[in-house]
Amino acid sequence: MAFQKSKLMRLPRDVLIGSDVISQIDTFCSNLNLNNRALIITGSTTKKVAGERVAEQLENNGYNVEIVVIENATQKAIKKSIDMGQELGNPFFVGVGGGKVIDVSKVASFELNSKFISVPTAASHDGIASSRASIKNDEKNKVSVETIPPIGIVADTNIISKAPWRLTCSGCADVLSNYTAVKDWELAYRLKNEDYSSYASALSKMTAETLVEDGSSIKKDLEESAWIVIKSLISSGVAMSIAGSSRPASGSEHMFSHKLDKIAPKPALHGEQCGVGSIMMMYLHGGNWKGIRQVLKKIGAPYNSETLGIEPKYIVEALKKAHTIRPERYTILGKEGLSDGAAERLAKKTMVI
């Protein structure tokens, strides 16, 4: 029988990373052969940090520019962005900000079949380059939505290095969680014959390993730190695009984080929760959980319930119920999840509580 396998991979076309590269945004857009209508999606703070500067540069070079300010990744914010996009006449979208801004930009541009450029102002998670977006639905629960990756990324390390350090630490933790995400994926491949990409898996693991190797260079107020972390986050996003799913960077540790979002009165940042989740999931896999804990502690990211700011009872409850988040996705948690005793023992054994 003839070989008939085929696959479509959508990847960012151009990626520009470095100090003050935001000053090249007009040339960057021109090289992508986009139309002359640009819709900038940004937040109230990030508008001042970078959004207004991007708008000014594009306007000075003949682009018709409008700005939409959003505060949260909600259906309302998406509709607001889509309405303005329709009013402008199918512009290209430029998401200037953090995760919420970029997620809204992804979904709105996808709905209008428009091009999208990602301009992160913080290195907080790997959504910068991926095709996935986390949006609050009408019940105010976060859901993962499939879109397409940005056509281009402009990551200014000077701007990113000035973001709150906690955001950069969260981005590091999100990358480290690739270790357990890949182990879950390999497990599902072996036990459930799930589709698997050795290339995407290798890229995801290499991204986490590179971050660990460069860990001593990741320090507050150091622009090189932003360079290391943002490259890792983009590579992680590309791995997901190659796989055609979030599998290379999202496994049981992400399910744990999403459950915490639902039950904890005041959840921590996404990457922070995933990092702590990875400590426990790596223990279940029989891997080097102490190594993950050590790296998180070294860079200043949360490594237990106390540093997360979440009570131990919510950690245990999230462990017990994490398997219900994406029941179709097989992980080390299995289909039944952890018992009460096993969840508490796991959290205590790994010093998370």
Secondary structure, 3 states (H helix, E strand, C coil): CCCCCCCCCCCCCEEEEECCHHHHHHHHHHHCCCCCEEEEEECHHHHHHHHHHHHHHHHCCCCEEEEEECCCCEHHHHHHHHHHHHHHCCCEEEEEECHHHHHHHHHHHHHCCCCEEEEECCCCCHHHCCCEEEEECCCCCEEEEECCCCCEEEEEHHHHCCCCHHHHHHHHHHHHCHHHHHHHHHHHHHHHCCCCCHHHHHHHHHHHHHHHHCHHHCCCCCHHHHHHHHHHHHHHHHHHHHHCCCHHHCCHHHHHHHHHHHHCCCCCCHHHHHHHHHHHHHHHHCCCHHHHHHHHHHHCCCCCHHHHCCCHHHHHHHHHHHHHCCCCCCCCCCCCCCCHHHHHHHHHHCCCC
